Amino acid sequence: MHPTFYGNSGGSRSQRHLHSELVLNFINLPLLRYMLKLSLPLPDADIQFYPNFLNVSESDRFLTELTQRIQWRQDAITLFGRSLLQPRLTAWYGDPGKSYTYSNLTMMPTPWIPPLLDLKVKADAISGVVYNSVLLNLYRDGNDSMGWHSDDEPELGHNPVIGSLSLGGTRRFMLRHRFDKTLKHQVELTSGSLLLMRGATQHHWQHQIPKTKRPVSPRINLTFRVIG
Ligand SMILES: O=C(O)CCC(=O)C(=O)O
């Protein structure tokens, strides 16, 4: 499936979709497909989308391997004084000592395993940073989701680089500006795609993966991060 961009900036939704389709249909060389990069036209953000970061067979292989080999867990988080189970499974892998705290939950890193290291090396190369940790989320079906947030925890540093890799069922990634409520955008995160967020993006924008009533296959998302 090809990516669809739409939002409220720069041309109609159908024009942009057609443009993405045309670009992808003319690019058949594997290396060029891998390098195809689309920049999201958003103010106060620095976000690139690589729709074909992995090819279909790589994506399928990593999805199967990670589904089986990752130590998935379902943690409770505290929201507005109430303890709730997260609506998805999660895992945190990384270098020794690189723990991560969000929503009053601290995750200690599980040591890297080969498929994660393979993906990390590829993500490092395209991002121009050396990631030292990764948060994995498993969305079992359309009831699993992630609420509005920015990746702005102190251990990520001032302007974090976040490499977000998707495997499995396509889910909608929604963005909204934190201060100008008229600014919104959406990207369909297809299997094998990488979304790279950097610069001041997390200061100005929030993102979420909403629940969906559409039938959707399980999806794994990996957000590679640099913990200080
Ligand atoms: O599943 C996704 O694409 C989003 C993940 C995310 O927002 C996060 O890990 O902070």
The ligand as an ORCA input file, in Angstrom:
! r2SCAN-3c Opt
* xyz 0 1
  O       2.840      3.847     17.262
  C       3.214      4.912     16.808
  O       3.373      5.122     15.609
  C       3.478      6.080     17.748
  C       4.370      5.718     18.891
  C       4.628      6.901     19.769
  O       4.032      7.931     19.636
  C       5.629      6.806     20.818
  O       6.215      5.732     21.031
  O       5.842      7.832     21.496
*
